[in-house]
Amino acid sequence: MTDEAAVAAALARVVGGYGGLDILVSNVGIFRTGAAIEHLMDDVWDATLAVSLTSHRKLLKQAVPFLRHGVDPAVVFIGSRNVAAPGAGAYSVSKAGLTQLMRVAALELAPMGIPVNAVHPDAVFDTRLWTEEALNTSAMRYGLTVAEYKTRNLMRAEVRSVDVARAVVALCDGTFARTTGAQIPVDGGNDRVI
C-alpha cells in the first residue's frame, strides 16, 4: 500500500476486470510497537505514518479519476476509535491525520457527488490480529480479564467485524447518500470521547 505504482497497477486491474470503480473502502494500518514519545524510534514513526496515513492518500489519489465515473460512488476510510493514549503516539497521530484527510476529501469530492466518510471501530477481536497472547497482555495491562477487556465499552458489547461491515455498507448502499464528512464510531460507546 505504500508503493504508489503498485496501488495504481492494482486499481487498473480492478477497473479493467470490473469495468469501473464505484466504491472505495480504504482499510490499512499498523501498530508495530508502543513507546513513549521520548523512546519512539524514528523508523517506527515513519513506517506507521507511511502505512496508516500516507497509503490512504495514495490510494485515494489514484482512485478519484475512476470514482468520478462511478455509479453512485462513495469512499469510506476505516479509522480507529483510538484517542490519544500514552505509548500510542505514532498510531494515534496517523489515525487523527486520516480523519483530517477524510474531511478534506469530503470537501474536495462533494462537488463531484462523491461522499467521503469514516468508520472508527474499536478493537475488532474476531480477526487474526488478536492472538491469545496479545489479548492476555492487553487485558492484564488494564487489570481486566480477557472477557472484560473485549467488552470495555459503555454497552459492554464485543465489537465484531460484521458490526464494522454493516456500518460501511450503510455508508455505501445509498442509505447515507447525502452524508459526507461523517465519522461513525463502531465502538460500543467510548466514555473517553462521548
N, C-alpha and C positions, 0 to 999 in steps of 0.2 A: 504493500500500500504506500510505501514511501518513495517508490520509483515511478515517477510520473509517466515515463514512456510505457512501463508495464500496465499502468492504470489505463492509459489511452488505448493500448492494444486490447485489453480485456473488454473495455466498453465497445470498441469497434466489433469485437466478436459477438457481444450480446446484441448490439444493434443489427449486425448482419444476420444473425441467427433468428432473431425475433421480429425484425422489421421496424424497430424503433425502441424508444425508451420513454415510458410513461411515469414510472415511479422509481425514485432513488431512496433507498434506506441505507444510510451510512452508519455502520456499526463497527468500530475498531477502537482498541485501546489496550494499553499495557500498564501494569503496576509492577515494576521489577523488584523494587525493594523500598521499604520505608526508612527514612532517615531524617533527623532534624536538619534544618537548612544549613547549619554550620558544618554538618558532616555529609551533606548530599553531594555525591560525586558528579562532576560535570557531564560525564558520559551517560549517567542515569537520567539527569535532567534533559540532556539533548535528545536521547532516544525516546523518552516519554513524550516530549513535545512533538517530535517528528512523527511518531505513530499516532498519538492520541489527539493531536490537533492538526498538524500540517497535512497529514494524509487525507483528512476530511476535505480540506480546501482543494487539494489536488484533484480529488475525485469529483467534487462539485464543479470545479473549473472545466474539467473535461466533459462533464455530463450536461451542462447548461445548453450547449448548441443542439443536443438531441432532445432535451426536455422541452425546448421551445416548440418543437413539432409534435410533442406527445399528445395523447388523448387524455384529457383531464389530469395533467401532470401534477405530481406532488413530490416534495422532498421531506424526509424525516431523518433527523440526526438522533442517534442514541447517545445520550449524555450519561449523567450519573447523579444520583441524589447526594453524592459526596459533597460535603461542605468542608470548609477549612478545618483541618484536623492536624494536630502535631504529628510529624513524620510522613505526611502525605502531600508535601509541598508541590512536587512535580506533577503528580496526578491531579491534585485539586486545581492547580493553575491551568493545566491542559483542558480540563473539563469546563472551567469557567471561561476559558478562551473559546471553546467550542460553542458555548451558549452565545457569546458575542458574535461569533461567525454566523450562527443561525439567525440572529437578529438582523445583522447587516444583509445577509442573503434574502431574508424576508422582505426587507425594504427594496432591494435591487430587483428581485424577481417578481414582486407583486404586479408591476405594470405588464408583465408577460402572462399574468394569470396563473402563476406557479406558487402555490402556498408552500411555505417552508416552516416547519415546526420541529420541536424536540420532545423526546420522551426521556424522562430521567428515572430509571429504575434504581431501586436499592439492590443490594447483592441478590443475585438470582442463583439459588442454591442447587437447582436441578440441572446444572450444566457441569461439564467436566473440569471447569476452572476450580471448583471447590473439592479438593481431596479431603479425605477423613482427617489427615494431619493438619491441613490448613484450617478446617473447621474447628478442630480441637484447640489449636494455637490461638485462633481469634476469639473463641469463646472464653478461654482461660484469661486472655488479656483483659476482658471485661468482667471477669468473675462470674461468668454465666455457664450454664450447661449448653451443649450444642443446640438442644431444642429451644432453649430460651434465646440463644443468640440468633437463631433463624427467624424468630418472631419478635424481635426487639423493636417493634413499631407500635403506634397507637392502636391499631386494630388487632394486634397480636396475631398477625397472619404472615405466613411464609410467602414471599414473592416468588412466583414461578415464571418460567419462560413464556408460558401461554398467556399470562397476565400482560406481559410486555407486548407480545404479538398482537393481542386484542387491541391495545391502545394504538399500535402502529397501523393496523388495518383500519380502524376508525378514522385515523387521520388521512388515509389514502383512498377510502372507498366512496368518498363523496359526502359522508356524514358531516364532516367539518370542512367542506369545500370553500367556505368563506372565512376560514380561520387561518391566520398566518402570524408567525412570530410567537406562537404559544409554546409554553413549557408545561408538559403534562407529567406530574410525578406519578410513578407507579412504585410506591414505597410503603404502602400500608399506613401512611401518616408518620411524618418525621417531626418530633417535637422540637428539633433544633432549627427548623425552617418555617414552621407554621406560625 
